[in-house]
Amino acid sequence: MKTNTRYVLLADDDIDDQMLFAEIFYQVSRELNLTIVSGSNELFSHLNACKDIYPCLIILDYNIPLVTGLEVIKELKKDSRFSGIPVIVFSTAESIGKQCLDAGAVSCFIKPARISGFIEVMQQMLVCI
């Protein structure tokens, strides 16, 4: 599997969260690009359309439409094309961390209530690349 260290893939269905994430992402990282999808179907469509250039990191909201983040992680880890891509769960749900880590996520972060906290979390996430 080839990875392109040039982009991160965010899967989050909340438009406000997407916009805030993108704004802070580009403040924290000037070297990476960001691609945003809204749900699990769009996430897998994007990944399946990749020839051999994959995201260097997937950031996944746990509460996306149709399936949980946990189910998405399990599907990603079953597919050899995607199993090596680090996945971070980013959610308001505090109780999902252990399950997601056990399924193969490299880390879990709670969405912070304040912008300053969001910047700190973003910096910590990008260390995972």
Stockholm file with secondary structure:
# STOCKHOLM 1.0

chainA/1-129         MKTNTRYVLLADDDIDDQMLFAEIFYQVSRELNLTIVSGSNELFSHLNACKDIYPCLIILDYNIPLVTGLEVIKELKKDSRFSGIPVIVFSTAESIGKQCLDAGAVSCFIKPARISGFIEVMQQMLVCI
#=GR chainA/1-129 SS CCBCTTEEEEECCCHHHHHHHHHHHHHHCSSCEEEEESSHHHHHHHHHHCSSCBCSEEEECSSCSSSCHHHHHHHHHHSTTTTTSCEEEEESCSTTHHHHHHHTCSEEEECCSSHHHHHHHHHHHHTTC
#=GC SS_cons         CCBCTTEEEEECCCHHHHHHHHHHHHHHCSSCEEEEESSHHHHHHHHHHCSSCBCSEEEECSSCSSSCHHHHHHHHHHSTTTTTSCEEEEESCSTTHHHHHHHTCSEEEECCSSHHHHHHHHHHHHTTC
//
